Amino acid sequence: MQVTLILALVLHVLSGVFWAGTTFVLARTGGHQADLLFRPQMGAATAAVLTGVLLWFLVHDGPPGLQEHILGVGALCALVAAGVQGSSARALRQASAAAGPEGFKPSHRVATSQRFAAVLLAVTVTCMAAARYA
């Protein structure tokens, strides 16, 4: 179990850092290059969520306390962030198809979804850090 816990934690942290980091950059740049990062972001989001579920079952047994409630808020924010980013897939496809010689130009919807997801992921990271000391 110790090896499983360590591997799940490492995969959770690495995928979460990539997902949140790319989201923060795309939010800051208005979605520039979001077309190239969409699939890796969604892959990292999936890995972060699945390993988070595994960690929950490995570490948190018994009745939920304050720590579990804080982590639950963070997990909910992460799921909403993934949904927001996933919902921009159509807008990304349309912008990519319409790309002319000057290349991909993100739509307002793509930029807004990245910004909203960045706020949600900032809450998620804050919850993970705070839950440790709850």
Helices and strands as residue ranges (DSSP letters): H 2-28, H 34-59, H 66-87, H 89-97, H 108-131
